[in-house]
Amino acid sequence: MPPDDLYDYAYVMRYQVQGGALDKQFILVAHYKPLVPRSKIKDKMKEQVGGKLRSFNQGDVHKMKLTADLKAIWKGAVVDEYAATDRGSVRYWCLLVDPA
């Protein structure tokens, strides 16, 4: 992930769903300022970002509340390493993320 000290951004991560209608499918989820613990986000995005997660680590399991309205919520920069290879998948916005 790029550093977040120069500008605000959302970073797209890939998840495999466990349970529910999308069980075992892969989805793409944008997280605002992923280097900052969710409880420390106090800026204009506080109402759109929440949860108890302190850090993102590959392989961790998260419980999330998502919305498909990424473009309605976030108008800023999006770092999406999947954009070149996957243009068709929905990018979800993470409203809330907790450790599972």
C-alpha positions as CSV (number, residue, x, y, z in Angstrom):
1,M,0.0,0.0,0.0
2,P,1.2,3.5,-0.7
3,P,1.9,5.9,2.2
4,D,-1.0,8.1,3.1
5,D,0.8,11.2,4.3
6,L,0.6,13.1,1.0
7,Y,-3.0,12.6,0.0
8,D,-6.2,10.6,1.0
9,Y,-7.0,7.5,-1.1
10,A,-8.9,4.3,-1.1
11,Y,-7.1,1.0,-1.7
12,V,-8.7,-2.0,-3.4
13,M,-8.2,-5.4,-1.8
14,R,-9.3,-8.8,-2.9
15,Y,-11.3,-11.0,-0.6
16,Q,-12.7,-14.5,-0.8
17,V,-16.2,-14.6,0.7
18,Q,-17.0,-17.1,3.4
19,G,-20.6,-18.0,3.6
20,G,-23.8,-16.5,2.3
21,A,-24.9,-16.0,-1.3
22,L,-21.4,-15.2,-2.6
23,D,-19.7,-18.1,-0.7
24,K,-16.2,-18.9,-2.1
25,Q,-16.4,-16.1,-4.7
26,F,-13.8,-13.3,-4.9
27,I,-14.8,-9.7,-4.5
28,L,-12.9,-6.4,-4.6
29,V,-13.3,-4.0,-1.7
30,A,-12.0,-0.4,-1.4
31,H,-10.8,0.7,2.0
32,Y,-10.2,4.4,2.9
33,K,-6.8,5.1,4.4
34,P,-5.9,1.4,5.0
35,L,-2.8,2.2,7.0
36,V,-4.8,4.0,9.7
37,P,-6.8,2.0,12.4
38,R,-10.5,2.4,11.7
39,S,-11.1,4.0,15.1
40,K,-8.5,6.7,14.4
41,I,-10.2,8.0,11.2
42,K,-11.6,11.4,12.4
43,D,-11.8,13.4,9.1
44,K,-14.7,14.0,6.7
45,M,-14.9,10.2,6.0
46,K,-15.6,9.3,9.6
47,E,-19.3,8.6,8.8
48,Q,-18.4,6.3,5.9
49,V,-15.7,4.3,7.6
50,G,-15.8,2.4,10.8
51,G,-15.0,-0.8,12.8
52,K,-12.5,-2.2,15.2
53,L,-9.8,-3.3,12.8
54,R,-6.4,-1.9,13.7
55,S,-4.4,-3.1,10.6
56,F,-4.8,-5.0,7.4
57,N,-2.6,-8.1,7.0
58,Q,-2.7,-10.5,4.1
59,G,-4.5,-13.8,5.1
60,D,-6.6,-12.2,7.9
61,V,-10.3,-12.8,8.0
62,H,-12.6,-9.8,8.3
63,K,-16.3,-9.2,9.0
64,M,-17.4,-6.3,6.8
65,K,-20.4,-4.2,6.0
66,L,-20.2,-3.3,2.3
67,T,-22.0,-1.1,-0.3
68,A,-21.7,-1.2,-4.0
69,D,-22.0,2.7,-4.1
70,L,-18.3,3.3,-4.0
71,K,-18.5,6.2,-6.6
72,A,-21.3,7.9,-4.6
73,I,-19.3,7.8,-1.4
74,W,-15.7,8.3,-2.5
75,K,-14.7,10.9,-5.2
76,G,-11.0,10.8,-4.4
77,A,-8.0,8.7,-5.6
78,V,-8.5,5.0,-5.8
79,V,-5.4,2.7,-5.9
80,D,-6.7,-0.4,-7.7
81,E,-4.0,-2.9,-8.7
82,Y,-6.8,-5.1,-10.3
83,A,-7.9,-2.4,-12.7
84,A,-5.8,-3.6,-15.6
85,T,-6.9,-7.3,-15.4
86,D,-10.4,-7.0,-14.0
87,R,-12.5,-4.1,-15.3
88,G,-15.9,-5.9,-14.9
89,S,-16.1,-6.7,-11.2
90,V,-17.9,-4.4,-8.8
91,R,-15.7,-2.4,-6.4
92,Y,-17.4,-2.4,-3.1
93,W,-16.9,0.3,-0.5
94,C,-16.2,-0.9,3.1
95,L,-18.4,0.9,5.6
96,L,-17.4,-1.2,8.6
97,V,-14.6,-3.8,9.1
98,D,-13.9,-5.9,12.2
99,P,-11.6,-8.8,12.9
100,A,-13.6,-12.0,12.4
